[in-house]
């Protein structure tokens, strides 16, 4: 039988900091929950709890609506650091 891989347990960084509200204008905090193509990363990869993952998702969607974060990125022209062009 194949051995199971043992991964370290991920902890919610927002629970550790006791964050109650995630602001959509804080792009430096949101960039850790986005992939290089600006997709929202799942809980199993970020380690967020359910409550904070929902707050992050709402904040990212609001930032997209206000054009702070793009909806899509061209597949052929993937930018190395996409947040360098913001502000």
C-alpha positions in Angstrom: 0.0 0.0 0.0 1.1 3.5 -0.7 2.2 5.6 2.3 0.2 8.6 3.2 2.0 11.9 3.1 2.0 13.8 6.3 1.5 17.5 5.9 1.7 20.1 8.6 -1.6 21.6 9.7 -2.2 25.0 8.3 -3.6 27.7 10.6 -5.7 30.6 9.8 -3.6 33.7 9.9 -6.6 35.9 10.3 -7.7 34.1 13.5 -4.2 34.4 14.9 -4.3 38.2 14.3 -7.9 38.4 15.5 -9.1 40.1 12.4 -12.8 40.9 12.3 -13.1 42.6 8.9 -11.0 42.2 5.7 -10.8 45.4 3.7 -11.0 45.1 -0.1 -8.6 48.1 -0.5 -5.8 46.2 1.3 -4.2 44.6 -1.7 -1.1 43.6 0.1 -3.2 41.4 2.4 -5.3 40.0 -0.4 -2.4 39.0 -2.7 -1.7 35.9 -0.5 -5.1 34.5 -1.3 -4.7 34.9 -5.1 -2.8 32.8 -7.6 -0.5 34.2 -10.3 -3.5 34.4 -12.6 -5.7 36.2 -10.0 -7.8 33.1 -9.2 -9.0 32.8 -5.6 -7.0 30.1 -3.8 -9.0 27.5 -1.9 -9.0 27.0 1.9 -7.0 23.9 1.8 -4.1 25.8 0.2 -4.3 29.0 2.2 -5.2 27.5 5.5 -8.0 30.0 6.2 -11.0 29.0 8.3 -14.4 29.0 6.7 -15.4 32.4 8.1 -12.3 34.2 7.0 -12.2 32.5 3.6 -15.7 33.9 3.0 -14.6 37.4 4.0 -11.5 37.1 1.8 -13.7 36.0 -1.1 -16.1 38.9 -0.7 -13.2 41.3 -0.4 -11.6 40.0 -3.6 -14.8 40.2 -5.5 -15.3 43.8 -4.3 -11.8 44.7 -5.3 -12.5 43.2 -8.8 -15.7 45.3 -9.1 -13.8 48.5 -8.3 -11.0 47.6 -10.8 -8.3 47.2 -8.1 -7.7 43.6 -9.2 -8.3 42.3 -12.7 -10.8 39.6 -13.4 -8.6 37.7 -15.8 -5.0 37.6 -17.0 -4.0 36.7 -20.5 -2.6 33.2 -20.6 0.2 34.1 -23.0 1.4 37.2 -21.1 1.6 36.1 -17.5 3.2 38.8 -15.4 5.9 37.8 -13.0 4.7 40.2 -10.2 1.2 41.4 -11.0 0.9 43.7 -8.0 3.8 46.0 -9.1 1.5 47.8 -11.5 -1.1 48.5 -8.8 -0.6 52.1 -7.5 
